[in-house]
């Protein structure tokens, strides 16, 4: 399990006030409707399991790659990570650079997988 610093957790908490978080069920609907799905975890974790159709992109590489994977700033994007903190920060960043329909899965992959089992 990843341990985050207090500073990181505080920044994620603040980002969550500025973004839209959706439930796992709402995320599924958006994915079915064709939203781009971004997995923001490390590559090794992505390779151990991810949501079908997800594109793995490191938050560190976001600035370099987002234009090629999401050239339309008005297309829907769903972001997730393990627990939702990194995804919240990335969603906030995407909004700041002009993406208008980007959301984060509340609770991250853990919540998404748990919801799938119900």
ZANUBA-232635 format. One record per residue: x, z negated, y negated of N, C-alpha, C in turn; residue number from 1; residue in three letters. Coordinates in steps of 0.2 Angstrom, whole numbers, m for minus. Example, Ala and Ser with C-alpha at 12.3 -4.5 7.8 and 13.67 -1.06 7.14 Angstrom:
% ZANUBA-232635
<nu = 66&nw = m39&nv = 28&cau = 62&caw = m39&cav = 22&cu = 66&cw = m39&cv = 16&i = 1&aa = ALA>
<nu = 64&nw = m35&nv = 11&cau = 68&caw = m36&cav = 5&cu = 64&cw = m39&cv = 0&i = 2&aa = SER>
This chain:
% ZANUBA-232635
<nu = 4&nw = 0&nv = 6&cau = 0&caw = 0&cav = 0&cu = 4&cw = 0&cv = m6&i = 1&aa = UNK>
<nu = 2&nw = 4&nv = m11&cau = 6&caw = 4&cav = m17&cu = 5&cw = m2&cv = m22&i = 2&aa = UNK>
<nu = 10&nw = m5&nv = m24&cau = 9&caw = m10&cav = m29&cu = 10&cw = m7&cv = m36&i = 3&aa = UNK>
<nu = 6&nw = m8&nv = m40&cau = 6&caw = m6&cav = m47&cu = 8&cw = m12&cv = m52&i = 4&aa = UNK>
<nu = 12&nw = m10&nv = m57&cau = 14&caw = m15&cav = m62&cu = 7&cw = m17&cv = m67&i = 5&aa = UNK>
<nu = 8&nw = m22&nv = m70&cau = 2&caw = m24&cav = m74&cu = 1&cw = m19&cv = m80&i = 6&aa = UNK>
<nu = 7&nw = m16&nv = m83&cau = 6&caw = m11&cav = m88&cu = 2&cw = m5&cv = m85&i = 7&aa = UNK>
<nu = 4&nw = m3&nv = m79&cau = 0&caw = 3&cav = m76&cu = m7&cw = 1&cv = m75&i = 8&aa = UNK>
<nu = m8&nw = m5&nv = m73&cau = m15&caw = m6&cav = m71&cu = m19&cw = m7&cv = m78&i = 9&aa = UNK>
<nu = m16&nw = m10&nv = m83&cau = m19&caw = m10&cav = m90&cu = m21&cw = m3&cv = m93&i = 10&aa = UNK>
<nu = m16&nw = 1&nv = m92&cau = m17&caw = 8&cav = m94&cu = m23&cw = 12&cv = m91&i = 11&aa = UNK>
<nu = m23&nw = 11&nv = m84&cau = m28&caw = 13&cav = m80&cu = m35&cw = 11&cv = m82&i = 12&aa = UNK>
<nu = m35&nw = 4&nv = m83&cau = m42&caw = 1&cav = m85&cu = m44&cw = 4&cv = m92&i = 13&aa = UNK>
<nu = m39&nw = 5&nv = m97&cau = m41&caw = 8&cav = m103&cu = m43&cw = 15&cv = m102&i = 14&aa = UNK>
<nu = m40&nw = 19&nv = m98&cau = m42&caw = 26&cav = m96&cu = m49&cw = 26&cv = m94&i = 15&aa = UNK>
<nu = m51&nw = 22&nv = m89&cau = m57&caw = 22&cav = m86&cu = m63&cw = 21&cv = m91&i = 16&aa = UNK>
<nu = m61&nw = 18&nv = m97&cau = m66&caw = 17&cav = m102&cu = m68&cw = 24&cv = m106&i = 17&aa = UNK>
<nu = m63&nw = 29&nv = m105&cau = m63&caw = 35&cav = m109&cu = m65&cw = 41&cv = m104&i = 18&aa = UNK>
<nu = m66&nw = 40&nv = m98&cau = m67&caw = 45&cav = m93&cu = m74&cw = 44&cv = m90&i = 19&aa = UNK>
<nu = m76&nw = 49&nv = m86&cau = m82&caw = 49&cav = m81&cu = m79&cw = 48&cv = m74&i = 20&aa = UNK>
<nu = m82&nw = 42&nv = m71&cau = m80&caw = 41&cav = m64&cu = m87&cw = 42&cv = m61&i = 21&aa = UNK>
<nu = m86&nw = 46&nv = m55&cau = m92&caw = 48&cav = m51&cu = m92&cw = 44&cv = m44&i = 22&aa = UNK>
<nu = m98&nw = 43&nv = m41&cau = m98&caw = 40&cav = m35&cu = m95&cw = 45&cv = m30&i = 23&aa = UNK>
<nu = m93&nw = 43&nv = m24&cau = m91&caw = 47&cav = m18&cu = m97&cw = 53&cv = m17&i = 24&aa = UNK>
<nu = m103&nw = 51&nv = m17&cau = m108&caw = 55&cav = m16&cu = m109&cw = 61&cv = m21&i = 25&aa = UNK>
<nu = m108&nw = 59&nv = m28&cau = m108&caw = 63&cav = m33&cu = m102&cw = 68&cv = m33&i = 26&aa = UNK>
<nu = m96&nw = 65&nv = m31&cau = m90&caw = 69&cav = m30&cu = m92&cw = 75&cv = m24&i = 27&aa = UNK>
<nu = m95&nw = 73&nv = m19&cau = m96&caw = 78&cav = m14&cu = m100&cw = 83&cv = m16&i = 28&aa = UNK>
<nu = m106&nw = 82&nv = m20&cau = m110&caw = 87&cav = m23&cu = m106&cw = 92&cv = m27&i = 29&aa = UNK>
<nu = m101&nw = 89&nv = m32&cau = m97&caw = 93&cav = m36&cu = m93&cw = 98&cv = m32&i = 30&aa = UNK>
<nu = m90&nw = 95&nv = m27&cau = m85&caw = 99&cav = m22&cu = m89&cw = 104&cv = m19&i = 31&aa = UNK>
<nu = m95&nw = 103&nv = m16&cau = m99&caw = 108&cav = m13&cu = m101&cw = 114&cv = m18&i = 32&aa = UNK>
<nu = m102&nw = 112&nv = m24&cau = m104&caw = 116&cav = m30&cu = m98&cw = 120&cv = m32&i = 33&aa = UNK>
<nu = m92&nw = 119&nv = m29&cau = m86&caw = 123&cav = m31&cu = m81&cw = 120&cv = m36&i = 34&aa = UNK>
<nu = m81&nw = 113&nv = m37&cau = m76&caw = 110&cav = m42&cu = m69&cw = 110&cv = m38&i = 35&aa = UNK>
<nu = m64&nw = 111&nv = m43&cau = m57&caw = 111&cav = m40&cu = m56&cw = 103&cv = m39&i = 36&aa = UNK>
<nu = m53&nw = 102&nv = m33&cau = m52&caw = 95&cav = m31&cu = m44&cw = 94&cv = m31&i = 37&aa = UNK>
<nu = m42&nw = 89&nv = m35&cau = m35&caw = 87&cav = m36&cu = m34&cw = 81&cv = m32&i = 38&aa = UNK>
<nu = m29&nw = 81&nv = m27&cau = m27&caw = 75&cav = m24&cu = m20&cw = 73&cv = m28&i = 39&aa = UNK>
<nu = m20&nw = 67&nv = m31&cau = m14&caw = 65&cav = m35&cu = m9&cw = 60&cv = m32&i = 40&aa = UNK>
<nu = m10&nw = 60&nv = m25&cau = m5&caw = 55&cav = m22&cu = 1&cw = 59&cv = m20&i = 41&aa = UNK>
<nu = 6&nw = 55&nv = m18&cau = 12&caw = 58&cav = m16&cu = 11&cw = 62&cv = m10&i = 42&aa = UNK>
<nu = 16&nw = 67&nv = m9&cau = 15&caw = 73&cav = m4&cu = 14&cw = 70&cv = 3&i = 43&aa = UNK>
<nu = 18&nw = 64&nv = 5&cau = 18&caw = 62&cav = 11&cu = 12&cw = 58&cv = 13&i = 44&aa = UNK>
<nu = 9&nw = 55&nv = 8&cau = 2&caw = 52&cav = 9&cu = m3&cw = 58&cv = 10&i = 45&aa = UNK>
<nu = m3&nw = 63&nv = 6&cau = m7&caw = 69&cav = 6&cu = m7&cw = 72&cv = 13&i = 46&aa = UNK>
<nu = m1&nw = 72&nv = 16&cau = 0&caw = 75&cav = 23&cu = m3&cw = 71&cv = 28&i = 47&aa = UNK>
<nu = m4&nw = 65&nv = 27&cau = m7&caw = 60&cav = 32&cu = m14&cw = 61&cv = 32&i = 48&aa = UNK>
<nu = m17&nw = 63&nv = 27&cau = m25&caw = 64&cav = 27&cu = m27&cw = 65&cv = 20&i = 49&aa = UNK>
<nu = m32&nw = 69&nv = 19&cau = m34&caw = 71&cav = 12&cu = m42&cw = 74&cv = 13&i = 50&aa = UNK>
<nu = m45&nw = 74&nv = 7&cau = m52&caw = 77&cav = 7&cu = m51&cw = 85&cv = 8&i = 51&aa = UNK>
<nu = m54&nw = 88&nv = 13&cau = m54&caw = 95&cav = 14&cu = m55&cw = 99&cv = 8&i = 52&aa = UNK>
<nu = m50&nw = 104&nv = 7&cau = m50&caw = 108&cav = 1&cu = m46&cw = 106&cv = m5&i = 53&aa = UNK>
<nu = m43&nw = 100&nv = m4&cau = m40&caw = 97&cav = m10&cu = m33&cw = 100&cv = m11&i = 54&aa = UNK>
<nu = m31&nw = 101&nv = m17&cau = m25&caw = 103&cav = m19&cu = m20&cw = 97&cv = m21&i = 55&aa = UNK>
<nu = m15&nw = 96&nv = m18&cau = m10&caw = 91&cav = m19&cu = m6&cw = 92&cv = m25&i = 56&aa = UNK>
<nu = m6&nw = 88&nv = m31&cau = m2&caw = 90&cav = m37&cu = 0&cw = 83&cv = m39&i = 57&aa = UNK>
<nu = 6&nw = 82&nv = m40&cau = 9&caw = 76&cav = m43&cu = 7&cw = 75&cv = m50&i = 58&aa = UNK>
<nu = 6&nw = 69&nv = m52&cau = 5&caw = 68&cav = m59&cu = 11&cw = 70&cv = m63&i = 59&aa = UNK>
<nu = 17&nw = 69&nv = m61&cau = 23&caw = 71&cav = m64&cu = 23&cw = 79&cv = m65&i = 60&aa = UNK>
<nu = 20&nw = 83&nv = m61&cau = 20&caw = 90&cav = m61&cu = 14&cw = 93&cv = m65&i = 61&aa = UNK>
<nu = 10&nw = 89&nv = m67&cau = 3&caw = 91&cav = m70&cu = 4&cw = 95&cv = m75&i = 62&aa = UNK>
<nu = 8&nw = 94&nv = m80&cau = 9&caw = 98&cav = m86&cu = 12&cw = 105&cv = m84&i = 63&aa = UNK>
<nu = 16&nw = 105&nv = m79&cau = 19&caw = 112&cav = m77&cu = 14&cw = 116&cv = m73&i = 64&aa = UNK>
<nu = 10&nw = 113&nv = m69&cau = 6&caw = 116&cav = m64&cu = m2&cw = 117&cv = m66&i = 65&aa = UNK>
<nu = m4&nw = 113&nv = m71&cau = m12&caw = 113&cav = m72&cu = m14&cw = 120&cv = m74&i = 66&aa = UNK>
<nu = m10&nw = 123&nv = m78&cau = m12&caw = 129&cav = m81&cu = m13&cw = 135&cv = m76&i = 67&aa = UNK>
<nu = m9&nw = 134&nv = m70&cau = m9&caw = 139&cav = m65&cu = m15&cw = 138&cv = m60&i = 68&aa = UNK>
<nu = m16&nw = 131&nv = m59&cau = m22&caw = 129&cav = m54&cu = m28&cw = 129&cv = m57&i = 69&aa = UNK>
<nu = m29&nw = 128&nv = m64&cau = m35&caw = 127&cav = m67&cu = m34&cw = 130&cv = m74&i = 70&aa = UNK>
<nu = m34&nw = 137&nv = m74&cau = m34&caw = 141&cav = m81&cu = m40&cw = 140&cv = m85&i = 71&aa = UNK>
<nu = m46&nw = 139&nv = m82&cau = m52&caw = 138&cav = m86&cu = m53&cw = 131&cv = m88&i = 72&aa = UNK>
<nu = m52&nw = 129&nv = m94&cau = m53&caw = 122&cav = m96&cu = m60&cw = 119&cv = m96&i = 73&aa = UNK>
<nu = m65&nw = 124&nv = m94&cau = m72&caw = 122&cav = m94&cu = m74&cw = 122&cv = m87&i = 74&aa = UNK>
<nu = m70&nw = 123&nv = m82&cau = m72&caw = 123&cav = m75&cu = m72&cw = 116&cv = m72&i = 75&aa = UNK>
<nu = m76&nw = 114&nv = m68&cau = m77&caw = 107&cav = m65&cu = m70&cw = 105&cv = m61&i = 76&aa = UNK>
<nu = m68&nw = 99&nv = m62&cau = m62&caw = 97&cav = m58&cu = m64&cw = 90&cv = m56&i = 77&aa = UNK>
<nu = m62&nw = 88&nv = m50&cau = m63&caw = 81&cav = m47&cu = m56&cw = 79&cv = m45&i = 78&aa = UNK>
<nu = m54&nw = 73&nv = m48&cau = m48&caw = 70&cav = m47&cu = m49&cw = 64&cv = m42&i = 79&aa = UNK>
<nu = m44&nw = 63&nv = m38&cau = m44&caw = 57&cav = m34&cu = m37&cw = 55&cv = m32&i = 80&aa = UNK>
<nu = m36&nw = 49&nv = m31&cau = m29&caw = 46&cav = m28&cu = m32&cw = 41&cv = m23&i = 81&aa = UNK>
<nu = m27&nw = 36&nv = m21&cau = m29&caw = 31&cav = m16&cu = m35&cw = 27&cv = m18&i = 82&aa = UNK>
<nu = m34&nw = 24&nv = m24&cau = m39&caw = 19&cav = m26&cu = m42&cw = 20&cv = m33&i = 83&aa = UNK>
<nu = m40&nw = 25&nv = m36&cau = m43&caw = 27&cav = m43&cu = m39&cw = 26&cv = m49&i = 84&aa = UNK>
<nu = m34&nw = 22&nv = m49&cau = m30&caw = 21&cav = m55&cu = m26&cw = 27&cv = m57&i = 85&aa = UNK>
<nu = m22&nw = 30&nv = m53&cau = m19&caw = 36&cav = m55&cu = m23&cw = 42&cv = m57&i = 86&aa = UNK>
<nu = m29&nw = 43&nv = m53&cau = m34&caw = 48&cav = m55&cu = m37&cw = 47&cv = m62&i = 87&aa = UNK>
<nu = m38&nw = 40&nv = m63&cau = m41&caw = 39&cav = m70&cu = m36&cw = 41&cv = m75&i = 88&aa = UNK>
<nu = m30&nw = 39&nv = m75&cau = m25&caw = 41&cav = m80&cu = m24&cw = 49&cv = m80&i = 89&aa = UNK>
<nu = m24&nw = 52&nv = m74&cau = m24&caw = 60&cav = m75&cu = m30&cw = 63&cv = m78&i = 90&aa = UNK>
<nu = m36&nw = 60&nv = m76&cau = m42&caw = 63&cav = m79&cu = m42&cw = 62&cv = m86&i = 91&aa = UNK>
<nu = m40&nw = 56&nv = m89&cau = m39&caw = 55&cav = m96&cu = m34&cw = 60&cv = m99&i = 92&aa = UNK>
<nu = m28&nw = 61&nv = m96&cau = m24&caw = 66&cav = m98&cu = m27&cw = 73&cv = m99&i = 93&aa = UNK>
<nu = m30&nw = 75&nv = m94&cau = m33&caw = 82&cav = m94&cu = m38&cw = 82&cv = m99&i = 94&aa = UNK>
<nu = m42&nw = 77&nv = m100&cau = m47&caw = 77&cav = m106&cu = m43&cw = 78&cv = m113&i = 95&aa = UNK>
<nu = m38&nw = 75&nv = m113&cau = m34&caw = 75&cav = m120&cu = m31&cw = 82&cv = m121&i = 96&aa = UNK>
<nu = m30&nw = 86&nv = m116&cau = m27&caw = 92&cav = m117&cu = m32&cw = 98&cv = m116&i = 97&aa = UNK>
<nu = m39&nw = 96&nv = m117&cau = m44&caw = 100&cav = m118&cu = m49&cw = 102&cv = m112&i = 98&aa = UNK>
<nu = m48&nw = 99&nv = m106&cau = m52&caw = 100&cav = m100&cu = m59&cw = 96&cv = m101&i = 99&aa = UNK>
<nu = m64&nw = 100&nv = m101&cau = m71&caw = 97&cav = m103&cu = m75&cw = 94&cv = m97&i = 100&aa = UNK>
<nu = m74&nw = 96&nv = m91&cau = m78&caw = 94&cav = m85&cu = m74&cw = 91&cv = m80&i = 101&aa = UNK>
<nu = m70&nw = 86&nv = m82&cau = m66&caw = 83&cav = m77&cu = m68&cw = 76&cv = m75&i = 102&aa = UNK>
<nu = m68&nw = 74&nv = m69&cau = m71&caw = 67&cav = m67&cu = m66&cw = 64&cv = m62&i = 103&aa = UNK>
<nu = m66&nw = 58&nv = m61&cau = m62&caw = 54&cav = m56&cu = m67&cw = 51&cv = m51&i = 104&aa = UNK>
<nu = m65&nw = 51&nv = m45&cau = m69&caw = 48&cav = m40&cu = m68&cw = 40&cv = m40&i = 105&aa = UNK>
<nu = m74&nw = 37&nv = m41&cau = m74&caw = 29&cav = m42&cu = m71&cw = 26&cv = m35&i = 106&aa = UNK>
<nu = m66&nw = 22&nv = m35&cau = m64&caw = 19&cav = m29&cu = m59&cw = 24&cv = m25&i = 107&aa = UNK>
<nu = m58&nw = 30&nv = m27&cau = m53&caw = 34&cav = m24&cu = m55&cw = 36&cv = m17&i = 108&aa = UNK>
<nu = m49&nw = 38&nv = m14&cau = m50&caw = 41&cav = m7&cu = m53&cw = 35&cv = m2&i = 109&aa = UNK>
<nu = m51&nw = 29&nv = m3&cau = m53&caw = 24&cav = 1&cu = m61&cw = 23&cv = 0&i = 110&aa = UNK>
<nu = m64&nw = 24&nv = m6&cau = m71&caw = 23&cav = m6&cu = m74&cw = 30&cv = m4&i = 111&aa = UNK>
<nu = m71&nw = 35&nv = m5&cau = m74&caw = 42&cav = m2&cu = m74&cw = 42&cv = 6&i = 112&aa = UNK>
<nu = m69&nw = 39&nv = 9&cau = m69&caw = 39&cav = 16&cu = m74&cw = 34&cv = 19&i = 113&aa = UNK>
<nu = m74&nw = 28&nv = 15&cau = m79&caw = 23&cav = 17&cu = m86&cw = 25&cv = 17&i = 114&aa = UNK>
<nu = m88&nw = 29&nv = 11&cau = m94&caw = 32&cav = 10&cu = m96&cw = 37&cv = 15&i = 115&aa = UNK>
<nu = m91&nw = 40&nv = 18&cau = m93&caw = 45&cav = 23&cu = m95&cw = 42&cv = 30&i = 116&aa = UNK>
<nu = m93&nw = 36&nv = 31&cau = m94&caw = 33&cav = 37&cu = m101&cw = 29&cv = 37&i = 117&aa = UNK>
<nu = m104&nw = 29&nv = 31&cau = m111&caw = 26&cav = 31&cu = m116&cw = 30&cv = 33&i = 118&aa = UNK>
